Amino acid sequence: MLAMESPPRPRLRVLISGAGIAGPALALWLSRINPSVLECDITIVERSQKLRASGHQIDLRDQGIPIMKKMGLEEAVRARLVREPGLQLLNRKGKVRAYLEANTSGKGSQGFTSEYEIMRGDLCEILYQATKDAPHVRYIFGCSVESFTQDEARGTVRVRFSGSGGGEGVPKGEKEFDLLVGADGVGSRIRHAMLGGGDAGKDAFKPINYPAALFTVPAQDGDTLAATMLHLPGRRLIMTRKDQPDSVRVFMGFVGKDPELDEVLKSGTMAEKKQMWVSKFTDDAETTWQLPRYLGALLNSPMADDLYTLAMGQVKMDTWSKGRVVLLGDAGYCASPVSGLGVTISFAGAYVLGGEIARACGNSATPAANIPIALAAYERELRPFIKDAQVLPPGYPGFMVPASKWGIKVLHSIAWLITTTKIHRLAMMFASEKKGGWKVPEYKEFET
């Protein structure tokens, strides 16, 4: 008598909202699960009409580095690295007051400049190329989640979409998935809906009262490859980074509350936003190194039309999931740009979520039934790391962005002493390269 073949296990249907960094990173891990353990059908929707391969310089550090290597991306990432040798602190005349070089030894902790500095758009492109042709992975651009409901009886999420859908069109009617992942950034629509909409959906974002602007200006002869940081009284900061031969990226920010600025950032035109930022720095333009150049370019250079403004803050939540909807990366636990850990926590979150899905749902005749177990394990494993990552440096931003000329001189003096005595080198070499005590777990369910 012939043995009956067991029916094939159903694939796990996963919808990811957001094709930035965290979403494609998760898609990569889900596609790397050994097919004898679990197979997934992965759909990634992105409201932009095409991959948003733009943005400013970001970095990878701490536990994110070994995870990136596990992803098999080290060669591709190294080929796109920004060659930034370190950070220099300048006074208003442009004189270097302190210089902190990058730690490129491959050992110890990273300084301000990481060994892995890369443009956001380049990293997005690397992740897209690594996943777009992976088995059972589908991208839909010009498409976003309009609404969703959870069917507890069936153990599914029903989703409606909106948008133009790029070349293939938006899925019509309701579509059913086993899991919806919100990887749509700090202003996550998925998080807002998951928490019930209205004010309840906004309370997870905790501002640190540090508005900022990032834009591009034309390069000039003499522009350094090192990052530059220049402080001005009134808790204002200007920083530049030269990541391309023909351009310089400029960061302008200040610490404090400014309702007028908040209103312009929320609803103003591009011209109004530019003029508002110029007004915050124009009183020092004639006495500050390069400031007239940056303000003039912000108003007049087409390059500066990439102006991106943000109110920095953190996303803090008691739980990152509800039913079969889960948040990933900045959508669930943004540590704020000043932490320097945005990419790292996105990579860590994607790795752990993918691993726990593989562990809980794999080798099961009904893999979708174990999604709640996977989400609970994801939170249990990752939360200690996120808790550590969201602890900002001591005195930040107050001490690091002084209010007075005297405070700036004190900051420069401390930085000069540290760099002159080489204390920072010893600290970087002997400090752990890991944030907190979290160890990257191993998941045998991934293919090697």
N, C-alpha and C positions, 0 to 999 in steps of 0.2 A: 504494500500500500504506500503510495507516494505521500510524502509529508507536504502539508499545505504551507505555501509561502505566506509569511505574514504580510499584511498590507503595508505599503510605504508610509512612513511617518509623515504627518502633515508639516508643511513648512510654516515657520513662525512669520506672521505678516507684521512688519515693522514700518511705521511711518515716522520719518524724521523731518521736523520743520526747521529749516536753516541749513544753508550750504556754505557756512563760513569755515571754522576750524573744528569745533567740537562735533558737529553733525557728521561730516565726512570721516573724521577720525573714528567715530563709532561704527560707521558703515564699513570701514576697513577691518575693524576687529570682528564684526559680525560675519563678514565674508571670509575671514580667516579661521572660523570654527571648523574643525574637522567634520566633513560632511557625513561621516559615519556616526557622529554624535548629534548634530543638529544642522538643519539647513534653514536659512531665512530668506524671505522675499523682502527686499529693502527698497523703499521709495523715499527719495529726498526731494522735498519741495522747497523752492527758493523764490521769494516774491520778485526779485530782480530779474530782468529779462535775460541776463547772462551771468556767468560767474563774476562776482565782484572782486576781480584780481587787482585791487587797489588798496591804499591805506598806508600808514606810516610804519616806522620801524618797531619791531617787537623782538622779544628774545625768549630763549628757552633755557631753563636752569633747574637746579635741584633734581627732584625725582623725575621731572619731565625728560631729562636727557636719556636715562636708561630706557624709558618707555619709548622714546623716539627711535632708539636703536632696535628695540624689539619689533617695532613696526617695519623695520627694513628701510628706513628713510634716510639714514645717516649720509650716504653718498650724495643723494639728491639735495639734502639740506646744505651740506658743506659746499656744494657747487654754487649755491645761491647766497652764501653768507656775505654780510656787509663787513668790510674791513675797517673796523673802528678800533683803534689802538688803546683808547681809554677815555677818561673824562677830565677836562680842565675847568677849574673855577676861575672866572675872570672878574676883575673889578670894572668899574664904569669906564675906565680908560682903555680897557682891552688887555690889561696886563695880567699874566697868569699868576694867580695866588697859590694854587695847589694843583697837582696833577695825579690822578689815580689811574694807573695802567690796568688793562684787562688781564685777567688770569687765564692764560691760554695753555697752562701746563697740563690740563686734563685731570688735575687733582685738586681736592679741596673745594671751597665755596667760590662762587662767582662774585665779582665786584659789580659796580654800577653797569659797566660794559661786560656782557656775558661772552663766553667763548662762542655762543651760538646766537649772533645778531642777524636777523633776517627781515626782509620786508614782508608785511602781512600778505600782500597780494601774491608774492612768490610762494609763501607757505600754503596759501589757499590753492594755488595752481598745482603744487606738488601733491597735495591730498586729493585733489580732483583727478589728476592723472592716475593716481594709484588706485582709484576706486571706480572710475567711470565705466571701465570694461570688465569689472569684477563680476563673477557669476551672480545673477539675480539682484543686481543693483541698478536702480533706475533713477535718473535725475529728471525733474520737471521744473524748468525755469518759468518765470512769469506766473507763478502759482503760489498761493498761500492757503493756510487753513482758515476758513471763514467761521466755522463753528464745529463743535463736536458734542456728542452725548455718549454716555457710557451705558451699555446694556449689561447690567449685572447678571441677568439670567443666562445670557449667552457668553458672558465673559469677554466682551469685545468693546471696541470704541468705534462709533459711527461718525464719520467725518464728512463735512461739506467743504468744497473748495471754491476759491474765487480767483480772478485774474485772467490774463489772456492765454497763459499756458505756452507761450513761445511757439515752437514749431508744431507741437503735437496736441495742443489744446488742453484745457483744464478737465479733469475727470468730472463727469456729469453725475448729478444726483448724490446720494449718500454712498460712501465706500466704507467697508468694514475692515478693521485692523485689530490685531491682537495687542498692539502696544503703540502709543503715540509718544514721541520724544520731542520735547520742546528744547531745541538748541538754537533759539532765535534771539540770543543776546540779552543784554542787561534790561532792555525795555520789552521783554518777552510778552507777546500777545497770548501765548499758551499759558504762561504763568498767571497772567491777569484773569483769563477765563477759568483756569483751574481753581483759583482762589475765590471765584464767585463774581468777578467783575466789580465795577464801581471802585470806591475808595479801598475796599478790602484787597483788591488786586494790585494796589499801588504801595501798600504799606511795607512790602518786603524790601523795597529799595531804601537804603539808609544813606542820605547824603553826608559828605564830609566837608561841605562848604568850600569846595575848591574847583571853581569853574575854569575851563581851559579852552584854548583854541589851537588847532594844528593846521598848518598850511605850508605850501611850497613856494620858494622864491628862486629866481635864477642864480646860478653860482657865479662867483667872481674869482679872479686870480688871487691866490693867497688863502682861500678858504681851507681850513684844516680838516683832516679826516677824523680827528678826535671830536667827541661830543663836547660842546661848550655849555656852560651854565653861568648865567649872570643874574645876580639878585639886585632888586631895586627896593628902596624903602616903601612901606605900605604893603608888605607881604606879597610882593610881585616877583615873578620869575620869568626869565627868557632862556630858552634852551635851543640849541641847534644841533643837527646831525646831518652829515653829508654822506648820503648813501648812493648817490648817482653823480656821474661826472659833470652834468649840466645843471644840477639843482641842489638846493639845501632845504631841509625840512626844519620848520620853525615851530616851537611850542611856546605859547604865552599863557600864563595863568596867574591867579592870585588867590590868596586864602581869605575868605570872608563871605558874608552874605551881601547880595546886591539885587534887590527885587527888580530894579529897572533892567539890569542885564538879563535876569532870568526871563523876563517877559519878552525881550527881544530874541533871546535864544529859542524861546518856545514858538513864537509866531512871526518873527520878523523876516524880511526879505534878506537875500544874500548881501545886498548893499548895506542894509541897516545893521546886519551883524558885523560886517567889516568896519563900518564907521564906529560902532559901539566899542569894538576892541581897540581901535586906534585911539579913541578918547580916553581909554584907561591907561595909556602909556605915553601919550603925546607930550605931557608936561616935562618929561625927562629926555625927550628926543634929542635936543641940541647938546646935551652934556653926556650922552651915553653912547659908547662904542657900537657902531653898526645899527643902532635903533632906527635912525631915519631911513636907512636902506630897507629894513624889514617892514616898517609901517608904510613906506611908499610903495613897495611891492605888493603888500596886502591890498592896497587900494587900486593899484594900476596894472599889475601884472596878470595876464591870463592864467599863469601857473597857479596863482593864489585862489583861483575859483574852485579849487579842491578843498576850500576851508571846511573844516570839521570842528564843530563845537560840542562840548559835553559838560555836564555837571557831574563831577566824579562822586562816586559813592560805592557802597557795597550792597549786595543782595544777601539778606539773612532770613532763613526760614526754619521753622520747627521740623518740617518734613519736606522732602523734594518730590514726593509723588502723592497721587490720589487715585485710587483704583488702578487703572491701566494707562495713566498719563504720568509721565516722569520728566523732570527737568535735568538738563545737562549743561555744564559749563557756566558761563556768565548768567544764563537765564535762571539758574538755581542758586549759585553761590559765588557771584562776582566778588573778587577780593579788592577791586579798584585798580586802576592803572598804576597808582603809586606803589603797589605791592611788587610789581615786576613779575607777577606769577600768573598772568592771564592765560598764556599758552600752556604753561605747566599744569594748571588745574584742569584745563580743558582736556589735555592728553590723559591726565590721571583719571578724570571722570569717565572718559570714553573707554579707557582700558578696563577699569573696574566694572562698569556697567556691562560691557560686552562679555567680560569674564564671568560675571555672576549670572548673566542670562544663559551662557553656555553651560555652566555648572548646574543650575537649577532646572533648566528646561531640556537639557540634552538627555539622550538615551531614554526618552519617555514617549509612550504612544500618544499622549496628549500634552505636548510641550507647552501650549498656551496656558494650561491650567496652573502651571508653576510660576507664571509671571509675578504674582504677589511675593512669592518666596525670593525670587531674584531681586526685586526692588528693595525688599527689606534688607537683604544681604549687601546690596550696593550702598545703601545708606550706612549700615553698620560698619562696613569696611572703610569707606571714604571719609566719613564725617570727622574723625580725629585729625586727618590731614588738612581738611578745609578749615577746621577751627584754628589750627596753627597758622595756616596761610593768610587768614583774615586778621591776624594780629599785626598792625602796622608798626613800623620802626618807632622806638622810643622818641618822644618829642615831635613826632610828625603829625601834621605839617607845621606846627607852630615854630619849633626851633629851627627846622630846616628851611623855612621861608620867613626870615626875621622881619619885624615891623620897622626897625630903625636902622640908620646908618651904623650906629654902634653895634647893634646885633649882627649886622652883616660882617663887620670887622672881626667880631668874636668868632663867628662861623669860619671865616677865612683863616684866622689864626689857628684854630683847632685843626682845620684840614691841613694847613701847612705843616704843623707839628707832626701830625700823624704820617704824612707822606715823606717828610724829611727824615724821620727816624725809622721809616720802613715798617712801622708797626702793622700797617694794613696788609703788607705782604705776608708776614707771619700769620696774621689772623686768617687770611684766605687759604694759605697752604695747609694749616693744621685744623681749620674748622671743617665740620662735616659738610659735604656737598648736598645733604638732604635737609629739607625743611622739616623741623620738628623731629619726632622719632619714628615717623611712618615708614615702614618698609614696603616696597613695591611687591605685591603678592604674585604668586605664580599660578597660571591656569593651564593645566595640561590639556585642556580641551581645544586649545588653539593649535593649528598646524604649525610645524617648525620647518 
